[in-house]
Amino acid sequence: MFLTSIAAGAIGSIVGIGGGLLVTPVLTLIFGVDIHLAIGASIVAIIATSSGGAVAYIKDRITNIRVGMFLEIGTTIGAITGAAIAAYANSSLLFGIFGVILLLSVVPLLRKRTQELPQGVVNDVVASRLRLNSSYPEQTTNQEVQYNVEGSWIALGIMYVAGLLSGLLGIGSGAFKVLGMENAMHLPMKVSTTTSNFMIGVTAAASAGIYFVRGDVNPFIVAPVVLGILSGAILGTKILVRARNSTVRTIFIVVLAGIAIEMIGKAVGILP
């Protein structure tokens, strides 16, 4: 569990998904852990990934905290809505629908997989008023990269859907967060994944208490998973700051396709 969690933490930290969706199938399929305990462990693991990566990414000035806090409004409202209607939702159908949506999202990402930085982005009204545009030091070129932000309202709507998914299905929604920032706001890929990494910890922390009260947080499972995830997250931060945006996007495409297949597998009953 510890060794596989290191890999999940490193990948989750790089692509901003938290590693929870990677840990859950490993725990259930390989180690035979009950699905409820696996989900409880993955929720705590997401907090560990976010905590381990957020400090380093903020220190390196890659994470855009202003964007993250603005988008958390949509995520939080969506999570509350999802939790309220979860009892009335058909989880299998939702897993299938959103699995297909994620799989289709791979196509536009493939078209710009070699793109290093977004071009022709102009700040919208929201970005200008909230000063969402920023810059970050690019270690691969030793330059300060300036970037603008657009599509703020569209991204906020996508974050609502991401939060809705978290509340309805009990999953991390980092993939949707990254897609929203990458495709709607046209942020550099590194900024999208690191800001998502910062945001998912807030979302997971809000729901972790519920799983703890239910008794779904087993310390004998959580301990090796969290230690591995945290170690992997720290390793992932060192890899990301030295990687190109196009490389991070390629890794994200592969992971996104895997998550989509996992969700479809859950919808048709192949995966727990």
Helices and strands as residue ranges (DSSP letters): H 2-15, H 20-29, H 35-59, H 65-85, G 86-88, H 91-111, H 125-130, E 134-138, E 143-147, H 152-169, H 174-183, H 189-214, H 219-240, H 245-268
